[in-house]
Amino acid sequence: MHMFEPLPDLIRMRRKERKLTQEEVARMAGVSRRQLSLLEDGANVSLLFLLKVCKALELTDLQIGALRLRDAPPELGSLIAAADAMDTAQEIVSQFSDLSGQLGEAAASIGALIERAKTGMPAAPAPKPRTAAKATGRRRAR
């Protein structure tokens, strides 16, 4: 690997080492030959374009100034998916934990009502439901 070559020279040398034409590399990478030619001439290209060309040329470790691009190991995708699944699971557990607390409070209230009923103490009167007419302030005509 020629890590410290300027990027356009590195791409051109790698292509020539593999005895490939610009047309062949462009087809392998799914890019236009003209864009590849511009890259080899030093023009600015997108990172996505550069990644496609590097993959076609099997460049797995690329130094661009202070930035170093490396091909990720295949298991990295699985590890990221597992981490995302753990985050989701933790959110779900947290939601169930909140619901569990609410259910505990409801159970305690029901238990208190049952105890009152057993001892003959009247339960606090439940609020009367409001009808639609009262809620809107209108009365029905008789």
For each residue, the residues with C-beta under 8 A, 3 or more apart:
1: 59 61
2: 5 9 10 13 14
3: 61 62 63
4: 63
5: 2 9 10 13
6: 9 10 42
7: 10 11 39 62 64
8: 11 12 39 40 41 42
9: 2 5 6 12 13
10: 2 5 6 7 13 14 59 62
11: 7 8 14 15 36 39 40 53 57 59
12: 8 9 15 16 40
13: 2 5 9 10 16 17
14: 2 10 11 17 18 57 59
15: 11 12 18 20 21 22 25 40 57
16: 12 13 19 20
17: 13 14
18: 14 15 57
19: 16
20: 15 16 24 25 28 57
21: 15 24 25
22: 15 25 26 33 36 37 40
23: 26 27 33
24: 20 21 27 28
25: 15 20 21 22 28 29 36 53 56 57
26: 22 23 29 31 32 33 35 36
27: 23 24 30
28: 20 24 25 56
29: 25 26 36 52 53 55 56
30: 27 52
31: 26 35 36 49 52 53
32: 26 35 36
33: 22 23 26 36 37
34: 37 38
35: 26 31 32 38 39 45 49
36: 11 22 25 26 29 31 32 33 39 40 53
37: 22 33 34 40 41
38: 34 35 41 43 45
39: 7 8 11 35 36 42 43 45 49 50 53
40: 8 11 12 15 22 36 37
41: 8 37 38
42: 6 8 39
43: 38 39
44:
45: 35 38 39 49 50
46: 49 50
47: 50 51
48: 51 52
49: 31 35 39 45 46 52 53
50: 39 45 46 47 53 54
51: 47 48 54 55 69
52: 29 30 31 48 49 55 56
53: 11 25 29 31 36 39 49 50 56 57
54: 50 51 57 59 60 62 69
55: 29 51 52 58 59
56: 25 28 29 52 53
57: 11 14 15 18 20 25 53 54
58: 55
59: 1 10 11 14 54 55 62
60: 54 70 71
61: 1 3 68 69 70 71
62: 3 7 10 54 59 68 69 70
63: 3 4 67 68 69
64: 7 67 68 69
65:
66:
67: 63 64
68: 61 62 63 64
69: 51 54 61 62 63 64
70: 60 61 62
71: 60 61
72: 76 77
73: 76
74: 77 78
75: 78 79
76: 72 73 79 80
77: 72 74 80 81
78: 74 75 81 82
79: 75 76 82 83
80: 76 77 83 84
81: 77 78 84 85
82: 78 79 85 86
83: 79 80 86 87
84: 80 81 87 88
85: 81 82 88 89
86: 82 83 89 90
87: 83 84 90 91
88: 84 85 91 92
89: 85 86 92 93
90: 86 87 93 94
91: 87 88 94 95
92: 88 89 95 96
93: 89 90 96 97
94: 90 91 97 98
95: 91 92 98 99
96: 92 93 99 100
97: 93 94 100 101
98: 94 95 101 102
99: 95 96 102 103
100: 96 97 103 104
101: 97 98 104 105
102: 98 99 105 106
103: 99 100 106 107
104: 100 101 107 108
105: 101 102 108 109
106: 102 103 109 110
107: 103 104 110 111
108: 104 105 111 112
109: 105 106 112 113
110: 106 107 113 114
111: 107 108 114 115
112: 108 109 115 116
113: 109 110 116 117 123
114: 110 111 117 118
115: 111 112 118 119
116: 112 113 119 121 122 123
117: 113 114 120 121 123
118: 114 115
119: 115 116
120: 117
121: 116 117
122: 116
123: 113 116 117 126
124:
125:
126: 123
127:
128:
129:
130: 134 135
131: 134 135
132: 135 136
133: 136 138 139 140
134: 130 131 137
135: 130 131 132
136: 132 133
137: 134
138: 133
139: 133
140: 133
141:
142:
